[in-house]
């Protein structure tokens, strides 16, 4: 497991310790062996802890970045929703105003319209020839009887 890191002096003669599984040097007491192995394993544990702390810091930074991005997206979506609501309100008010004008126009058209008096011809008196006239006394006829009825 840790044999590469444990054999700091490869030329020293030794044997495999049954308890630790590491090489114990011939001149080394069991106490010194355990201290040396303990230091090596502590260094490995410290290295793993620092790597884990670095990974945790990186994940926290990424989490904060994603949270900021999410807040920005929510703000943009809120702005977009507000804009769409304004557009919808404007469109609905336009539809309502056009509908009201159509209704009022139809209401006016549905009322009985007063008729303006129309021009009617007066009856001719006894076989008289010439131009007939309307009630409004607008003379019409030939040049011989009335003239051209033109003002120049």
C-alpha positions as CSV (number, residue, x, y, z in Angstrom):
1,X,0.0,0.0,0.0
2,X,2.6,2.6,1.0
3,X,5.7,0.6,0.2
4,X,7.1,3.1,-2.3
5,X,6.8,5.9,0.2
6,X,8.1,3.8,3.1
7,X,11.3,2.7,1.5
8,X,13.3,5.9,1.9
9,X,16.6,4.1,1.9
10,X,16.4,1.2,-0.5
11,X,19.9,0.0,0.1
12,X,19.3,-0.7,3.8
13,X,18.7,-4.3,4.6
14,X,15.4,-5.1,6.2
15,X,12.3,-7.3,6.5
16,X,8.6,-7.0,6.1
17,X,6.9,-6.1,9.4
18,X,3.9,-8.4,10.0
19,X,1.9,-5.7,11.8
20,X,2.4,-2.8,9.5
21,X,3.2,-4.6,6.3
22,X,6.0,-2.1,5.7
23,X,9.7,-2.8,5.5
24,X,11.4,-2.6,8.9
25,X,15.1,-2.0,8.8
26,X,17.4,-4.4,10.6
27,X,18.9,-1.9,13.0
28,X,15.5,-0.2,13.6
29,X,13.5,-1.0,16.8
30,X,9.8,-1.7,16.6
31,X,9.2,1.6,18.3
32,X,11.3,3.6,15.9
33,X,9.7,1.7,13.0
34,X,6.2,2.6,14.2
35,X,7.2,6.3,14.6
36,X,8.6,6.4,11.1
37,X,5.6,4.7,9.6
38,X,3.3,7.0,11.7
39,X,5.1,10.1,10.3
40,X,4.8,8.8,6.7
41,X,1.1,7.9,7.1
42,X,0.5,11.3,8.8
43,X,2.1,13.1,5.9
44,X,-0.1,11.1,3.5
45,X,-3.2,11.9,5.5
46,X,-2.2,15.6,5.6
47,X,-1.8,15.6,1.9
48,X,-5.1,14.0,1.3
49,X,-6.8,16.4,3.7
50,X,-5.3,19.4,1.9
51,X,-6.5,18.0,-1.4
52,X,-9.9,17.5,0.1
53,X,-10.0,21.0,1.4
54,X,-8.9,22.4,-2.0
55,X,-11.7,20.4,-3.6
56,X,-14.3,21.6,-1.1
57,X,-13.2,25.2,-1.7
58,X,-13.5,24.7,-5.4
59,X,-17.0,23.2,-5.1
60,X,-18.1,26.1,-2.8
61,X,-16.8,28.6,-5.4
62,X,-18.7,26.8,-8.1
63,X,-21.8,26.7,-6.0
64,X,-21.7,30.4,-5.4
65,X,-21.1,31.1,-9.1
66,X,-24.1,29.0,-10.0
67,X,-26.3,30.7,-7.3
68,X,-25.3,34.1,-8.7
69,X,-26.1,32.9,-12.2
70,X,-29.5,31.6,-11.1
71,X,-30.4,34.9,-9.4
72,X,-29.5,36.8,-12.6
73,X,-31.6,34.4,-14.7
74,X,-34.5,34.9,-12.3
75,X,-34.2,38.7,-12.5
76,X,-34.0,38.5,-16.3
77,X,-37.1,36.3,-16.4
78,X,-39.0,38.6,-14.1
79,X,-38.2,41.6,-16.3
80,X,-39.3,39.6,-19.4
81,X,-42.5,38.6,-17.6
82,X,-43.2,42.2,-16.6
83,X,-42.6,43.3,-20.2
84,X,-45.0,40.7,-21.5
85,X,-47.6,41.7,-19.0
86,X,-47.4,45.3,-20.1
87,X,-47.7,44.3,-23.8
88,X,-50.7,42.1,-23.0
89,X,-52.4,44.9,-21.1
90,X,-51.8,47.3,-24.0
91,X,-53.1,44.8,-26.4
92,X,-56.2,44.0,-24.3
93,X,-56.9,47.7,-23.8
94,X,-56.7,48.3,-27.6
95,X,-59.0,45.3,-28.2
96,X,-61.5,46.7,-25.6
97,X,-61.4,50.2,-27.1
98,X,-62.0,48.9,-30.6
99,X,-64.7,46.6,-29.3
100,X,-66.4,49.5,-27.6
101,X,-66.2,51.7,-30.7
102,X,-67.7,48.8,-32.8
103,X,-70.5,48.4,-30.2
104,X,-71.3,52.1,-30.2
105,X,-71.2,52.2,-34.0
106,X,-73.6,49.2,-34.2
107,X,-75.8,50.8,-31.6
108,X,-76.0,54.0,-33.6
109,X,-76.7,52.1,-36.8
110,X,-79.3,50.1,-35.0
111,X,-81.3,53.2,-34.1
112,X,-84.0,54.4,-36.4
113,X,-82.4,57.1,-38.5
114,X,-84.5,60.3,-39.1
115,X,-85.1,60.9,-42.8
116,X,-84.4,64.3,-44.3
117,X,-87.3,65.6,-46.4
118,X,-86.8,64.7,-50.0
119,X,-87.6,67.0,-52.9
120,X,-91.0,66.4,-54.5
121,X,-92.5,67.8,-57.7
122,X,-95.5,70.0,-57.6
123,X,-98.4,69.0,-59.7
124,X,-98.8,70.6,-63.0
125,X,-101.6,73.1,-63.4
126,X,-103.9,72.2,-66.2
127,X,-101.8,71.2,-69.3
128,X,-99.3,73.9,-69.0
129,X,-96.2,73.4,-70.8
130,X,-92.8,74.2,-69.6
131,X,-90.7,73.5,-66.7
132,X,-91.9,71.9,-63.6
133,X,-90.7,73.1,-60.3
134,X,-90.0,71.5,-57.0
135,X,-91.3,72.7,-53.6
136,X,-88.1,74.3,-53.1
137,X,-88.8,76.4,-56.2
138,X,-85.9,75.3,-58.1
139,X,-86.9,75.9,-61.6
140,X,-86.0,73.5,-64.3
141,X,-86.9,73.7,-67.9
142,X,-86.0,74.8,-71.4
143,X,-84.2,77.9,-72.3
144,X,-87.4,79.4,-73.8
145,X,-89.4,79.1,-70.6
146,X,-87.0,79.8,-67.8
147,X,-83.5,80.3,-68.9
148,X,-80.4,78.4,-68.2
149,X,-80.6,78.9,-64.5
150,X,-76.9,79.6,-64.5
151,X,-75.2,82.4,-62.7
152,X,-72.0,83.6,-64.1
